[in-house]
Amino acid sequence: MKGMTRSLLASVALCASVANAAAPIVTTDLGQVKGIAVPEGYSYRGIPFAAPPVGEGRWKAPAPAKAWKGVRDASQFGYNCIQSERGREVGETSEDCLTLSVVTPEVGAKKLPVLVSIHGGAFAFGSGRYLADGGAAAIVKQGIVLVSPNYRVGRMGFFAHPALTAEAKGGATANFWLMDQIAALGWVRRNIDKFGGDPSNVTILGCSAGGSSVNQLLVAPSAKGLFAKASVHSGGGVFNASRSLEVAEKQGVAFADRTGIQGTDAAALAKLRKLTPAQVLAGDPGAPEFGAIVDGKLLPIGTAEAFATGAITKVPLFSGSTSDEASVFGLMGFDKETLKDRFGVDVDALRPIYEEAEGQKLSDAELLRQVQTDFIFTSAAMGVSGMADKAGLPSWGYHFGYVDAADQGKKPGVPHCGDMPYFFGTPKGTAPADLKVSQTMQNYLVNFIKAGDPNGAGLPAWPRYQTPNAAPLVVDKEIKAVPGFRAKQLEFFLNKGGDEMGHKIPR
């Protein structure tokens, strides 16, 4: 027992010494930074990639950050972007939040592959620290440089208003969140080689709002050339993926009214820019309603239309979702009535299709759960993969249904983004089966980041998603490609999505 205690104390002391150790000084294009040593390598935190979007900079494209003299302390994370208490991560918030973190296994390395992780959080919450704080250690240890940026969320990042449109004079507007992400990718292109990374081998990845962000980065012409591969997890892309500038402007005027500011001219905009962050947050008391805005410049056309017509950046694509995406619908407010009234999805009318496919009667709750899961997420994961294939992209689709061993029989499926811990080597469960699935998914991801193809020695074969005979990888107790996966259930949604945008979704 004493020996075990001494061993434990020694391990704690070692971890503490690593965490407090100095990291090599790195010279970026704006100045020098000094990070800290971490078990997986070195971490550089809170590095500015754009100027603080404060004062007159609020609701404008990110401006270049200013250079600094001397060595900047990069041992601490920067502020999180403005967000409400609900869902907020550890850390204080500020409008001065456009920073990123880099975790590298070796500063002096040459041309290591790079993963840029875009955080999720319903476009209203979250920060780049969620993986940079050790969450991706297993990936970094395999020779990958991680970059995790902040971007403006909520109304600070998503705001259309007639006065902003006029101010832009035909330029990009409204999607300030996406402008931030593109600015961060520009920083990566200019600087990541100083941290051992290869600027020509960058993979962008995200789940939920992060996955939706990756979809939009594929659509945005100004992001072309800043990444070489894309990995979309539970990102949607067919339904509710973007909105018109006209609709977004009406939502923006309604927001301004809620803050007590009327009018659509420059004087109204000046007043809006003088609101405190708390007043801005108070103007949006309900569920998050933020999403990509087709401004005609940064995003020339809608997400689904861009994928359907091939108007996207041509890079390898890795796309999937989980088996209980319905877990997020409480936050989104998409109940049975909303599905029918807002989206034209009649759950009761779909019962015969689902029960025939399942070969059994379904309770009302189970039917709703499956329809919610398939509606925005499963159909989009498969639809986006199919459209990407049609557009000439090497594409791989997956569906993650493996429930932790301890929860099998207790939970109906894997919750929204519940697959991500398996990809990053941090599953909740520690049973041998959990760890085996995690290692498999991690290997797929690492292979994709390094070479643009998830397949590798010892892994179940994962065929490219090629229509009309697509076979997505289905991850459950067994991991295998399944031709015609949920074809009957998804047919309604893929037809509906195709009809709404006027372009057939291949399957």
Disulfide bonds with the S-S distance in Angstrom:
Cys81-Cys97 2.06
Cys207-Cys417 1.98
